[in-house]
Amino acid sequence: MCGRYTLFTEPQRLMERFRAEWPDVPWRPRYNAAPTQSLPVLLNDGTRRIRLLRWGLIPRWASDPATGNPLINARAETLSIRPSFREAFHQRRCLVLADGFYEWQTTPQGRVPYWIGLRDREPFAFAGLWDRWESPEGGVIESFTIITTVANERIAPIHDRMPAILLPDHEEMWLDNAAGPRAWREALRPYPADRMIAYPVSARVNTPHVDDPRLIEPLSEL
């Protein structure tokens, strides 16, 4: 599962890394990105323009976006089976921009949060799906979900699932409608464990409205 993540990399670096334009909105670093917030994604619409979409997928066929739990994650193994994700997997994929994420380890003393990122501290992309919901009155909500896969050796001691981080070589293929489901599924393998770091952080991250740089300060490194 992925229920919180970070994106504090500045827009200029993100534009260089993903070869895309930043939206015409003020930049806000995120040290505790949470569901229902509007967050940066790059859609497979050919525009190469980063956009802000709501985290928590609302399928276009949903009768009311206020009912049910937000679909913040989608399991890689069932993308072609679940009605909420099947069409989006084939038609509406996206890159969810990030530079880290949080996961909680269950211990006898309680749940311990970890910040997890790449060893080189570079930004990366989660594999995501997006959709566009329209109300009968003409209102529009564009939203996304983060795909998860089995944990690699680095993450497994903390949690049995992890977000599907795309290798840089797979990012363009993930956005390419011509690549096909077989290639897309191959891209959803666990990210190489030796390229990642993980360390426990303050339990302050448990509160969604707390969002400051101290959240990613390590208590110790795993």
N, C-alpha and C positions, 0 to 999 in steps of 0.2 A: 504494500500500500504506500501511497505518497499523499500525505495530507498537509504538508507545509514544505516550502522551499525558499531559496534565496535568489535574488538577482540584483546585485549591487554593482556589477560591471557598468562603467559609464557608456552612454549611447554611442560615442565615437568608436569605441572598441567593438561594440556589438555590430555596428554598421559595417566595419571592416571585416569582422569575423564571418558574418552571414551575408555579406554583399547585398545589403538591403537598406532602405531608407527608414529613418526613425519617424514615427507619427508626429503630427503637429500638436503635441501635448507636452507639458512640463515633465522633465525626468524626475522620478522618485525612486531612490534605491530601496529595495525590498530585502529586509533581513528576516521577514516572517510572512511571506506571501501565503494567503489563506483562501479557502473556497469562498466563492461569491465575489471576490475582488476582480477588478479588470486588470489583466496582466498581458505582457507582450508576447505575441505569437506571430509566426510567419505562415500564411496560408498557401495552399496549392492552387492559387488563383492566377499565377503568372505575373503578379504585379511587382514582386520584390519590395514590398512595403510592409514593414512591421505594423501590426495593429493591436489594439487593446481589446481583448475579449473576456467575457466573464468565465471564471473557473467554476465548472459544474455543468456538464453537458445537458442541454434541454433538447430532446429530439424534436424535429420539426412537426411531427405528428402528435405531440403531447397536447392534451386538451387544456391544461392549465399549468403554467410553470411553477406555481406556488405549491402544488401538491407533490408529495413524494420526496424522497431524499435526493439531493443533488448528485449527479453521476460524476464524481471527481476523478475516478479511476476506471479503467477498462482492462480486464485481464487479456493478455496477448493470446492466450490459448482459446478464447471463446469469441473473438471478434467477428467471425463469420457466422456465429450461431445466435448471439443475442440480438433481438430486434432493435434495441437501442443503439447498437453500434454497427450492425451489418452494412447498412447503406453508406454510412460515413466512412467505414474502412475502405470501401471501394471507390468513393468519390470525394471525400472531404477529409484529407489528412493535413496535419500541420506540424511545424516545429514549435515547441514550447521552450522559449529561451530561459536559461537558468545558469547558475554557477555553483549551486549546491542544493542539498535538500536535507530534511530532518527525518530521522526514524527513531522509534522508541524501543528500547530493549526492556523486556520484562525480567525483573530480578526479585529476589526475596524481599528486598527493601523498597520495592515499587518500580515504576516505569522510569527509565533513565533516557533522556533525549540525547541523540547524537547528531552532529552536523557531518555531512558526507559530501565530498567533492572530488575533483580531479587533483592528482598530485602536483601538476603544473599550475594549478589555480586558474586555468583558463575557462572561459564560458563554454557551454555546450548546449545541446538540444535534446529534450525529451521527445520521444515520438508521441504525437497527439492526434486526436480527432476533433473536428469542429462541426457545428451545425448552426442553422439560422431558423429561429422560431418567429412566426408572425401571428399576431392576434387578429381576430376578425375586425377590430377597429383600426388596424394598420400599424400597431406597435411592433417593434422588432427587438429581439434579444439574440445576439450572437455569442456563442459559448463554446467551451472546449473541455476535453477530458484528457488526462495523462494515462498512457498505457503502462501497465506494469508487467513484469516478467519474474521468473524465479531469481532468487538472490545469488550473487557470485560468492566466492570464498571470503571476500572481505566483508560483505554485508551479512552473510548467513548467521554469524554469531549474534547479530543484533536483531534481525528480522528475516523471515523466510521469503519475502517479496522485495522487489526494488523497482523504481521506475525504469522504463526502457530507454536508456541513454543511447542515442545513435552515434555510431562511429562517424567522423567527419566525411568519410568517403561514401556513406550511405544517406547523407542528408538530402542531396539533390534527388536521389532515386526515390526516397520516401515521398517527395513532392511530385514526382513524375507519374501521371496517370497511365502512361504507357508501360511502366515497368511491370505491373501485374502483381496479383496477390502472393505468388510464390516468392518473388524477390522481396516484397514488403515483409513477409513473415520471417524470412532469413535475417532481416535487419533488426529484429526484436530479440535477439539473443542477449544474455547478460553482458554488460560492459566488462572488459578485462579487469580483473581484481587488482593486478599489480600497478594499474594506472590511477588507483583511487586511494583516498585517505578517509579516515573516520575517527572522530574523537568525541567524547562526551562534553556536553555544554550545559549551561544553566537551565533549570526548570522554568525560568521566566518565559521561555519560548512556548510553554503550554498555554499562555494567554494570547489569543489572536491579536489583540490591539497593541501588544508590546512589539515594537519594531525599531530596533536600534542596533548599532554595530557590536555592542557588547554580547549580543546573543550568540555570535559565532566565535567568541573567545574560548579556547580549549581549556578544559579542566585537566585533561591528560590525553595522550594519543594512543589509539588502539593499534 
